[in-house]
Amino acid sequence: MTTHSVERTRVFWVTPEDDVRQHATLCEPPEEGGPVEVLGGHQPVHAPARKEPGQYQMWHTRPFCERCFTAYLSLPVTPPEAAG
């Protein structure tokens, strides 16, 4: 049996305190909060301080920044390997 390594792109979803939309970033937001570059190509957003471990996961029940979500969908995906 051969072991394969699959690299996954980590995406963090930030909802600034002054916005209801989630913004995507490839940079892990600092625990104390602060500005982060986003995938959507617009101005950086301010990530709030981390209060819980899953805070920067995608929430399907919250709205997304359209530009960030479109950029997220355009990220390269590693195709699953055929079982053999």
C-alpha positions as CSV (number, residue, x, y, z in Angstrom):
1,M,0.0,0.0,0.0
2,T,1.3,3.4,-0.9
3,T,0.8,6.5,1.3
4,H,-0.2,9.6,-0.6
5,S,0.0,13.1,0.7
6,V,-2.7,15.5,-0.3
7,E,-2.1,19.2,0.4
8,R,-5.2,21.1,1.2
9,T,-5.6,24.8,1.0
10,R,-6.7,26.2,4.3
11,V,-9.3,29.0,4.0
12,F,-10.3,31.1,7.0
13,W,-13.6,32.9,7.0
14,V,-13.7,36.3,8.8
15,T,-16.8,38.3,9.7
16,P,-15.7,41.8,10.8
17,E,-17.6,43.4,13.7
18,D,-18.9,46.1,11.3
19,D,-20.1,43.7,8.6
20,V,-22.5,40.8,8.4
21,R,-20.7,39.1,5.5
22,Q,-18.0,36.5,5.7
23,H,-14.7,37.3,3.9
24,A,-12.2,34.5,2.8
25,T,-8.5,34.7,3.5
26,L,-5.6,32.2,3.2
27,C,-3.8,33.9,6.2
28,E,-4.7,32.6,9.6
29,P,-6.1,35.6,11.5
30,P,-4.0,36.7,14.5
31,E,-5.5,35.5,17.8
32,E,-5.7,39.1,19.1
33,G,-7.5,40.2,15.9
34,G,-6.3,42.6,13.3
35,P,-6.2,43.2,9.5
36,V,-6.0,40.3,7.1
37,E,-5.7,40.2,3.3
38,V,-8.7,38.7,1.6
39,L,-9.2,36.5,-1.5
40,G,-11.7,38.9,-3.1
41,G,-9.0,41.4,-4.0
42,H,-10.6,44.3,-2.1
43,Q,-9.3,46.1,1.0
44,P,-8.1,44.0,3.9
45,V,-10.7,43.4,6.6
46,H,-10.3,43.5,10.4
47,A,-10.6,40.1,12.0
48,P,-12.1,40.1,15.5
49,A,-10.1,38.6,18.3
50,R,-10.5,34.8,18.5
51,K,-13.1,33.8,21.1
52,E,-13.6,30.1,20.2
53,P,-11.6,27.5,18.2
54,G,-14.0,27.2,15.2
55,Q,-14.6,30.9,14.8
56,Y,-12.9,31.2,11.4
57,Q,-14.8,28.3,9.7
58,M,-17.3,28.8,7.0
59,W,-20.8,29.3,8.3
60,H,-23.3,28.3,5.6
61,T,-26.1,30.2,7.4
62,R,-24.3,33.6,7.1
63,P,-24.0,35.7,4.0
64,F,-20.7,35.8,2.1
65,C,-18.8,38.6,0.4
66,E,-19.5,37.9,-3.3
67,R,-16.0,38.7,-4.4
68,C,-14.4,36.5,-1.7
69,F,-16.8,33.6,-2.3
70,T,-16.1,33.7,-6.1
71,A,-12.4,33.7,-5.5
72,Y,-12.8,30.8,-3.0
73,L,-14.7,28.8,-5.7
74,S,-11.8,29.5,-8.1
75,L,-9.1,27.9,-5.8
76,P,-7.4,24.9,-7.3
77,V,-8.8,21.6,-6.0
78,T,-6.8,18.4,-5.7
79,P,-8.8,15.7,-7.5
80,P,-9.5,12.5,-5.5
81,E,-7.3,9.6,-6.5
82,A,-8.9,6.5,-7.7
83,A,-8.9,3.6,-5.2
84,G,-6.8,0.8,-6.5
